[in-house]
Amino acid sequence: MTKAYTSIKEITGPLMIVEGVKKVGYGELAKVLLSSGEKRLGQVLEISEDKAILQLFEGSFGVDTKHTKVSFTGEIMKIGLSEEMLGRIFDGIGRPIDNNPVIIPDKRMDVNGLAINPYKREYPAEFIQTGISTIDLMNTLVRGQKLPIFSGAGLPHNRLAAQIARQAKVLGKKESFAVVFAAMGITNEEAMFFKDEFEKTGSFEKTVMFLNLANNPAIERIITPRIALTTAEYLAYEKDMHVLVILTDMTNYCEALREVAAARSEVPGRRGYPGYMYTDLASIYERAGRIKGKKGSITQMPIISMPDDDITHPIADLTGYITEGQFVLSRDLHRKGIYPAVDVLPSLSRLMKHGIGHGKTREDHQMVSDQLYSAYANGRDARDLVAVVGEESLGETDKLYLEFADKFENTFVNQGHDEDRSIAQTLEIAWKLLSELPKAELKRIKEEIINKYHPGDRRAK
């Protein structure tokens, strides 16, 4: 029989210190029974002689140090998994909250996962068509990639993530697809937005939702993404499904991490975040990918709300080092009424070149993307120049690029919330824009490609 300890020495924030413990291991799961009869879960963070420090996932509010009982299970935290989880809603630690029965598990797995053997990793190289031009042409998403959305308060990152989840497809293939959605510290309104979006498009039956809302304990947010990713690994590697994992908001996750570090009196790092935050974030982001010999895949899309729109903030900064690029949302574009407000200049997809080109998208894809990027950058430079010397002082070429930047934002970047553009349609819009520049300015596209795809040349033929 498992021994129940009542020797609680101290409670600090979400942490509990239990004395006189024996044979307790790091990461072990603990069951906490309050004097009111309420049950909570905890996990061992630290062992020192006969003392154990627990983090309580549901928080320490209402815990009585004299009458609360703590028992250690001898197991690390696991979650019961089954395909029956699809179409269901769970709380931040995996308990059903949709008034449906408890899941009968097909398998139980460690929520911390296992590191993927680098030798067994398969390089992501399959183009995912999202139907969004700024992504498909300029910052291509490939299957098995981890590509975050860097956003700010009030920007439409949720709508963009929902649109990607709704429209994403691999061309020419019909395969089992699922979405695992993990919410950390978001409002009930935001959670219901995603639920309604998935239901509206008929994709809710292929979605698993884990919700830790803003009024739920902050400490619970530390376990939520790990439970979601364990579910994704089961669906991908056990059931051969292609899974898109949406994690929102990773800023709230890092705030919970900072809360635990402060309660443990750890030496703070940048802006008070723990020094090990890079390693902790990597343990989440690196659970995306493809494995040789497995049909399924995990593509990860974390959402980071940058405080004060600061891309150098530690959360965004460290995320950029670990992941394979980023989509950056622009407040200036949003103010202009442009959706999606993706700023292509600071945005990046490091795996793009492996998922595009002949046989995957089209032979002109990379060259058109490079030329658009260059022309838009020139247009933005011209705007900055206008602010200093006025438009009248610009040369003819600079005026062309100035006009190009406006048209690029209004016709290429801007599209409807439900508009699903094929890669062919996106390339057609791009060529139409480029045709308004002199051919001598198309320095990043080979002459034979210009002759083949330039609208003016095609009309001449």
Sequence and secondary structure as in RCSB ss.txt:
>XXXX:A:sequence
MTKAYTSIKEITGPLMIVEGVKKVGYGELAKVLLSSGEKRLGQVLEISEDKAILQLFEGSFGVDTKHTKVSFTGE
IMKIGLSEEMLGRIFDGIGRPIDNNPVIIPDKRMDVNGLAINPYKREYPAEFIQTGISTIDLMNTLVRGQKLPIF
SGAGLPHNRLAAQIARQAKVLGKKESFAVVFAAMGITNEEAMFFKDEFEKTGSFEKTVMFLNLANNPAIERIITP
RIALTTAEYLAYEKDMHVLVILTDMTNYCEALREVAAARSEVPGRRGYPGYMYTDLASIYERAGRIKGKKGSITQ
MPIISMPDDDITHPIADLTGYITEGQFVLSRDLHRKGIYPAVDVLPSLSRLMKHGIGHGKTREDHQMVSDQLYSA
YANGRDARDLVAVVGEESLGETDKLYLEFADKFENTFVNQGHDEDRSIAQTLEIAWKLLSELPKAELKRIKEEII
NKYHPGDRRAK
>XXXX:A:secstr
   EE  EEEEETTEEEE S  S  TTEEEEEE TTS EEEEEEEEEETTEEEEEETT STT  TTT EEEEEEE
E EEEE GGGTTEEEETTS B SSS     SEEEETT     GGGEE    EEB S HIIIIIS EETT B  EE
E TTSSHHHHHHHHHHH B TT    EEEEEEEEEE HHHHHHHHHHHHHTT GGGEEEEEEETTS GGGGGTHH
HHHHHHHHIIIIIS  EEEEEEE HHHHHHHHHHHHHHTT  B GGG BTTHHHHHHHHHTT EEETT S EEEE
EEEEE GGG TTSHHHHHHHHHSSEEEEB HHHHHTT SS B TTT EETTGGGS STTTS TTHHHHHHHHHHH
HHHHHHHHHHHHHH GGGS HHHHHHHHHHHHIIIIII   TT    HHHHHHHHHHHHTTS GGG TTS HHHH
HHH HHHHHH 
